[in-house]
């Protein structure tokens, strides 16, 4: 088994001389997505409009669900499979940028997942706006050789064109929704409708050709809607759709309460993680209550909650009245990397640095971003930190142990401290309360990586879950983009979850 980033710098992907063979899988022409491009931001404006003028996704989702019910989808939205008591499945999140980071995950994903029964895609299948014509290069092509079904829950980007492409691909080629009557001016709904981004008139013309890449009978999966439950072996996997703003409408909330009942062990998959970046986001349900209320209820027997949306890996083992629920972030399947070095020292819900896990390690994240901004600002000698320097300054700043043994060049100077501060490195809890909000806000708005994908290591990841009647073993595998780790992706984290 390959060294992981916790073992050596080489295991993290630093210093490797040869890229993997993933570029052979890529199309000749690759669309470059940059979130610093005003045209891209304008196309993806619906999330901002929803927050300003009201979120219409609950009503739209209800119309999609009603359409699927009229077409014969099961009323309880449960997919009943014939998996044995011992089986494996994959989880991969936030995949669809269609460029090198997404394709660099594919060889290791196929190798690790070759004997698995199915995959769950957790959030943001297609960037930037979920267009149907983007599915060819961002879904069907990269996963054409995965020989099992793929189920999915949408992320906010899939909702930027009202979920039309997602429903066509995953929900039995669902036809477009009939247009609703235009709101009357001069209301907030009218202004939102006036500015709302909608699909191109002929979007989806290339979809039939793209489907041929995953046309084998064993690859087919039809799901009852954007949210669903899967009964597989001894567990129930529940996927929820958190829409544009990370909430649940009342109709979906009532369904979630219903399918959460019973003694069967359950795993939640959500587009909005419940614990992330050292903070708790319980996910409100319209009409009252939260998703995490349901997850924590001992009568529902949840053992894990896995969320996408944030493009890295994090795990929080939270003790809830004597039982441990694993809260996991798994959004590193292909989009640009969200930093982990901005996470303050973890101390939440009984989870501390001793039990918290993340990938990439904070030091590797800081080293990655220092290289990025050294190039972007043409100041490489000032900004660029070695992995050892970055790990050392993160450990000093947060008063934590380095993620791996520091090398001989792990020197902390005034420059390394200044660079760490400029790039938003997290602080200790006592100082985080005073500084975290402005520093994090400035960092995420001004220093967002946009398409930080110039070269490996990419620090991508995916999950494999091995299920038995007694337990679920969850492993986080890395994808660096380097040849040495391409077909033997390192295990960055592993935990066994009891089902009793």
C-alpha positions in Angstrom: 0.0 0.0 0.0 1.3 3.5 -0.9 2.5 5.9 1.8 -0.2 8.4 2.8 0.3 12.1 3.4 0.5 11.3 7.1 3.5 9.1 6.5 5.7 11.1 4.1 5.8 14.2 2.0 6.2 11.9 -1.0 2.9 10.2 0.1 1.2 13.6 -0.1 2.4 14.0 -3.7 5.2 16.5 -3.2 8.3 16.1 -5.3 6.9 13.5 -7.7 8.4 13.8 -11.1 5.8 12.1 -13.3 2.1 12.8 -13.7 -0.4 10.0 -13.9 -1.9 8.7 -17.1 -5.3 10.3 -16.4 -4.8 12.9 -19.1 -5.3 10.2 -21.7 -8.9 9.9 -20.5 -9.7 13.6 -21.0 -11.3 15.2 -24.0 -9.1 17.1 -26.4 -10.8 20.4 -25.5 -11.3 21.1 -21.8 -13.5 23.9 -20.5 -11.6 26.0 -17.9 -13.9 27.1 -15.1 -12.7 30.2 -13.2 -14.9 31.6 -10.4 -13.0 34.9 -10.9 -14.6 35.3 -14.4 -17.5 37.7 -14.2 -19.3 35.8 -17.0 -19.1 32.6 -14.8 -20.4 34.4 -11.8 -23.3 35.9 -13.8 -24.3 32.5 -15.1 -24.3 31.1 -11.5 -26.3 34.0 -10.1 -29.4 32.1 -9.0 -28.0 31.3 -5.5 -27.5 35.0 -4.8 -30.9 35.8 -6.2 -32.5 33.2 -4.0 -30.9 34.6 -0.9 -32.0 38.1 -1.8 -35.5 37.6 -3.2 -36.6 34.3 -1.7 -35.7 30.7 -2.5 -38.1 29.1 -5.1 -36.5 25.6 -5.1 -38.9 24.1 -2.6 -41.8 24.7 -4.9 -39.9 23.6 -8.0 -38.7 20.5 -6.2 -42.3 19.7 -5.2 -43.3 19.9 -8.9 -40.5 17.6 -10.0 -41.5 15.1 -7.3 -45.2 15.2 -8.3 -44.2 14.6 -12.0 -42.1 11.6 -11.0 -45.0 10.2 -8.9 -47.3 10.6 -11.8 -44.8 8.6 -13.9 -44.9 5.7 -11.5 -42.0 6.4 -9.1 -42.6 4.7 -5.7 -44.5 6.9 -3.3 -42.0 6.3 -0.5 -39.0 7.0 -2.8 -37.2 3.9 -1.6 -34.9 2.0 -4.0 -35.0 -1.6 -2.9 -31.9 -3.4 -4.1 -30.9 -7.1 -3.8 -27.4 -6.5 -2.3 -26.1 -9.2 0.1 -25.4 -8.6 3.8 -21.8 -8.0 2.9 -21.1 -5.6 0.1 -19.3 -2.4 -0.7 -20.2 1.0 -2.3 -18.4 4.2 -3.2 -19.2 7.9 -2.3 -17.7 10.7 -4.3 -18.7 14.4 -4.1 -18.5 17.6 -6.1 -17.0 16.0 -9.2 -18.1 17.9 -12.3 -15.6 20.5 -13.4 -14.4 18.2 -16.3 -10.8 19.1 -16.0 -7.5 17.5 -14.8 -8.5 17.3 -11.0 -11.7 15.4 -11.9 -10.0 13.0 -14.3 -7.1 12.5 -12.0 -9.4 10.8 -9.5 -10.8 8.3 -12.1 -8.0 5.6 -12.3 -7.8 5.1 -8.6 -11.6 5.3 -8.2 -12.0 2.6 -10.8 -9.3 0.4 -9.2 -10.7 0.7 -5.6 -14.3 0.5 -6.8 -14.0 -2.4 -9.2 -15.9 -4.8 -7.0 -18.4 -2.4 -5.5 -22.1 -2.7 -6.0 -22.9 1.0 -6.7 -21.7 4.6 -6.2 -23.4 7.6 -4.6 -22.5 11.0 -6.0 -22.8 13.6 -3.2 -23.5 17.1 -4.5 -22.6 19.2 -7.5 -22.6 16.7 -10.3 -22.0 19.4 -13.0 -20.3 22.8 -12.8 -20.9 25.6 -13.4 -24.7 25.5 -13.7 -25.8 21.9 -14.2 -26.4 22.1 -17.9 -27.5 18.9 -19.6 -25.0 19.3 -22.4 -22.1 19.3 -19.9 -22.9 15.7 -18.8 -21.0 14.2 -21.7 -17.5 15.3 -20.6 -18.2 15.7 -16.9 -20.2 12.6 -16.0 -20.6 10.0 -18.8 -17.0 10.1 -20.1 -15.1 10.0 -16.8 -17.2 7.2 -15.3 -17.8 5.2 -18.5 -15.7 2.3 -17.2 -17.4 2.1 -13.8 -19.6 -1.0 -14.3 -22.2 -0.5 -11.6 -25.1 2.0 -11.1 -24.4 5.6 -10.0 -27.0 7.4 -7.9 -26.8 11.1 -7.1 -28.1 13.9 -5.0 -28.0 17.4 -6.5 -25.8 20.3 -5.1 -26.5 24.0 -5.4 -24.8 24.1 -8.8 -27.1 21.5 -10.2 -30.0 23.8 -9.2 -28.7 26.8 -11.2 -30.8 25.6 -14.1 -33.7 24.5 -12.0 -32.5 20.9 -11.9 -33.5 20.1 -15.5 -30.3 18.4 -16.5 -30.1 16.4 -13.3 -33.6 15.1 -13.7 -33.1 14.0 -17.3 -29.9 12.0 -16.4 -30.8 10.4 -13.1 -34.6 10.3 -13.1 -35.7 8.4 -16.2 -35.3 11.3 -18.7 -37.9 13.4 -16.8 -39.5 15.9 -19.3 -39.2 19.6 -18.6 -41.6 21.2 -16.2 -44.4 23.3 -17.6 -43.7 27.0 -17.2 -45.4 28.6 -14.2 -47.4 31.8 -14.6 -45.2 34.9 -14.4 -45.3 36.7 -11.1 -47.0 40.1 -11.0 -44.8 43.2 -10.8 -43.5 44.9 -8.8 -43.0 42.0 -6.3 -39.7 40.4 -5.1 -40.8 37.2 -7.0 -41.2 39.2 -10.1 -37.8 40.8 -9.8 -36.2 37.4 -9.1 -38.0 35.9 -12.2 -36.8 38.8 -14.3 -33.1 38.1 -13.4 -33.3 34.3 -13.1 -30.8 32.2 -15.1 -32.6 29.5 -17.2 -31.3 26.7 -19.5 -30.4 27.5 -23.1 -33.3 26.8 -25.5 -31.7 23.7 -27.1 -29.8 22.5 -24.0 -29.4 18.7 -24.0 -29.1 18.0 -27.7 -25.9 16.0 -27.1 -27.3 14.0 -24.2 -28.4 11.0 -26.2 -25.0 10.6 -27.7 -23.3 10.9 -24.3 -25.6 8.3 -22.7 -24.0 5.6 -25.0 -20.8 5.8 -22.8 -22.7 4.3 -19.9 -25.3 2.1 -21.7 -24.5 -1.3 -20.3 -27.5 -2.9 -18.4 -25.4 -3.2 -15.2 -24.7 0.5 -15.2 -28.3 1.6 -15.3 -30.0 3.3 -12.3 -33.3 5.1 -12.1 -34.0 7.1 -9.0 -37.4 8.3 -7.9 -36.4 12.0 -7.6 -33.8 14.4 -6.3 -34.1 12.8 -2.9 -34.4 9.1 -2.1 -33.5 6.2 0.1 -31.7 3.0 -0.8 -32.2 -0.3 1.1 -29.0 -2.2 0.5 -28.1 -5.2 2.5 -28.4 -4.4 6.3 -28.3 -0.6 5.9 -30.6 2.2 4.6 -28.8 5.0 2.7 -30.8 8.2 2.6 -30.0 11.0 0.2 -31.4 14.5 0.7 -31.6 17.5 -1.6 -30.6 20.7 0.1 -31.2 22.9 -2.9 -29.6 26.3 -3.4 -29.3 27.5 0.1 -28.7 24.3 2.2 -32.2 23.8 3.6 -35.1 21.3 3.3 -38.6 22.2 2.3 -41.4 21.0 4.5 -42.5 18.3 2.1 -39.1 16.7 2.0 -38.7 17.1 5.8 -41.9 15.1 6.3 -40.6 12.4 4.0 -37.2 12.3 5.8 -39.0 11.9 9.2 -40.9 9.0 7.8 -38.0 7.1 6.1 -35.8 7.7 9.2 -38.0 5.6 11.4 -37.2 2.0 12.3 -34.3 0.0 13.7 -32.4 -0.4 10.4 -29.0 1.3 10.6 -28.9 4.4 8.4 -26.3 6.6 6.6 -27.3 10.1 5.5 -25.9 11.6 2.3 -26.4 15.3 2.0 -25.3 18.2 -0.2 -24.7 20.4 2.9 -22.4 18.8 5.6 -23.7 19.1 9.2 -20.2 19.5 10.7 -17.6 21.4 8.6 -14.6 23.7 9.2 -15.0 23.3 13.0 -18.6 24.5 13.0 -22.1 22.9 13.3 -24.6 23.5 10.5 -27.7 21.4 11.5 -29.6 22.2 8.3 -33.0 23.7 9.0 -36.3 22.2 7.8 -39.1 24.6 6.7 -41.8 24.5 9.4 -39.4 23.6 12.3 -36.7 21.3 13.4 -33.4 20.4 11.7 -31.9 17.5 9.8 -29.4 16.9 12.6 -32.3 16.6 15.1 -33.4 13.5 13.1 -29.8 12.2 12.8 -29.3 12.4 16.5 -32.6 10.8 17.5 -31.6 7.4 18.9 -34.9 5.9 17.6 -33.6 6.5 14.0 -30.3 4.6 14.3 -28.1 6.9 12.2 -24.5 5.9 12.3 -23.0 8.4 9.8 -23.9 11.6 7.9 -21.8 12.3 4.8 -21.9 15.7 3.1 -20.5 17.2 -0.1 -20.3 20.9 -1.1 -16.9 21.6 0.6 -14.1 20.3 -1.6 -11.9 18.4 0.9 -12.3 15.6 3.5 -13.1 16.1 7.1 -14.4 13.7 9.8 -15.9 14.5 13.2 -16.8 11.5 15.5 -19.5 13.1 17.7 -20.6 11.4 20.9 -24.4 11.6 21.1 -25.7 10.2 24.4 -23.1 7.4 24.5 -23.1 6.4 20.8 -20.8 7.8 18.2 -22.1 9.3 14.9 -19.5 9.9 12.2 -20.0 13.3 10.5 -18.0 13.3 7.3 -17.3 15.9 4.6 -16.5 14.3 1.3 -16.4 16.8 -1.5 -13.0 16.2 -3.0 -14.1 14.4 -6.1 -13.0 16.8 -8.8 -13.5 20.5 -8.2 -10.9 23.0 -7.0 -9.6 22.3 -3.5 -11.1 24.1 -0.5 -8.4 24.9 2.0 -8.1 23.0 5.2 -5.4 25.3 6.7 -8.2 27.9 7.4 -9.9 25.5 9.8 -9.2 26.7 13.4 -8.1 24.2 16.1 -11.1 21.9 16.4 -13.0 21.9 19.7 -16.7 21.2 19.1 -19.3 18.7 20.3 -16.5 16.8 22.2 -14.4 16.5 19.1 -10.9 17.8 19.5 -7.7 17.7 17.4 -7.0 14.2 18.8 -10.0 12.7 17.0 -10.6 15.2 14.1 -9.3 14.1 10.7 -8.9 16.1 7.5 -7.3 15.7 4.1 -5.3 17.4 2.9 -3.4 18.0 6.1 -3.4 21.7 7.0 0.3 22.1 6.3 -0.1 20.6 2.8 -3.1 22.9 2.2 -1.0 25.9 3.1 1.9 24.8 1.0 -0.5 24.3 -2.0 -2.0 27.7 -1.7 1.4 29.4 -1.2 2.6 27.9 -4.5 -0.7 29.0 -6.1 -0.4 32.6 -5.0 3.3 32.8 -5.6 2.5 32.1 -9.3 -0.6 34.1 -9.4 1.0 37.2 -7.9 4.4 36.6 -9.5 6.0 36.6 -6.1 7.1 32.9 -5.9 10.2 33.6 -3.7 8.1 35.4 -1.1 4.9 33.3 -1.0 6.1 29.8 -1.7 6.5 27.6 1.4 7.8 24.1 1.5 5.5 21.4 2.9 7.7 21.2 6.0 7.7 25.0 6.6 3.9 25.1 6.1 3.3 22.2 8.5 5.6 23.8 11.1 3.9 27.3 11.0 0.4 25.7 11.1 1.4 23.7 14.2 2.8 26.8 15.9 -0.2 28.9 15.0 -2.8 26.4 16.2 -0.6 24.8 18.9 -1.2 21.4 17.5 1.1 18.5 16.5 2.1 18.4 12.9 0.2 15.9 10.7 3.5 14.1 10.0 7.0 14.2 11.4 8.7 17.5 10.4 11.7 17.4 8.0 15.0 19.1 8.7 14.0 22.2 6.7 11.0 23.0 8.9 12.1 26.5 9.8 9.7 29.2 11.0 10.7 32.7 10.1 9.0 36.1 10.0 8.2 35.4 6.3 6.5 32.0 6.9 4.4 33.6 9.7 3.4 36.5 7.4 2.5 34.2 4.5 0.5 32.0 6.8 -1.4 35.0 8.1 -2.1 36.4 4.6 -3.4 33.1 3.4 -5.9 32.8 6.2 -4.3 30.1 8.4 -6.6 29.2 11.3 -6.0 30.2 14.9 -6.4 28.8 18.4 -9.9 28.7 19.7 -9.3 31.7 22.1 -8.1 33.9 19.2 -10.4 32.3 16.6 -13.4 33.9 18.4 -11.9 37.3 17.9 -10.4 36.9 14.4 -12.0 33.9 12.7 -15.0 35.6 11.1 -13.2 38.6 9.4 -10.2 36.5 8.4 -12.3 33.7 7.0 -14.6 36.1 5.2 -11.7 38.0 3.6 -9.9 34.7 2.7 -12.9 33.0 1.1 -13.9 36.1 -0.9 -10.6 37.5 -1.9 -8.3 34.4 -1.9 -10.7 31.9 -3.3 -8.7 29.5 -5.5 -11.1 29.7 -8.4 -9.6 27.1 -10.8 -6.4 26.3 -8.9 -5.6 23.3 -11.0 -2.2 24.0 -12.6 -0.3 20.8 -11.5 -0.3 17.9 -9.0 -0.7 17.3 -6.2 -4.4 18.0 -6.5 -5.4 16.6 -3.1 -8.6 15.0 -4.4 -10.4 12.1 -2.6 -13.2 9.6 -2.6 -14.7 7.1 -0.1 -15.2 3.3 -0.1 -17.6 1.9 2.4 -17.5 -1.9 3.2 -20.7 -3.1 4.8 -21.2 -6.2 7.0 -24.1 -7.0 9.3 -21.9 -5.9 12.2 -20.2 -2.8 10.9 -19.3 -0.3 8.1 -15.7 0.4 7.4 -15.2 3.8 5.8 -11.9 4.6 4.0 -10.9 7.9 2.5 -8.6 7.3 -0.5 -6.4 10.1 -1.9 -5.9 11.1 -5.6 -2.9 13.3 -6.1 -2.5 13.2 -9.8 0.9 11.6 -9.6 1.7 8.4 -11.3 3.1 6.8 -8.2 -0.3 6.9 -6.4 -2.6 6.7 -9.4 -3.5 3.0 -9.3 -2.6 2.5 -5.6 -4.4 5.5 -4.0 -3.3 6.0 -0.4 -5.7 5.5 2.5 -5.8 8.9 4.2 -8.3 7.9 6.9 -10.1 4.8 8.0 -12.7 4.1 10.7 -14.9 1.2 11.5 -18.5 2.1 12.5 -20.5 -0.4 14.6 -24.0 -1.1 13.4 -25.3 -2.5 16.7 
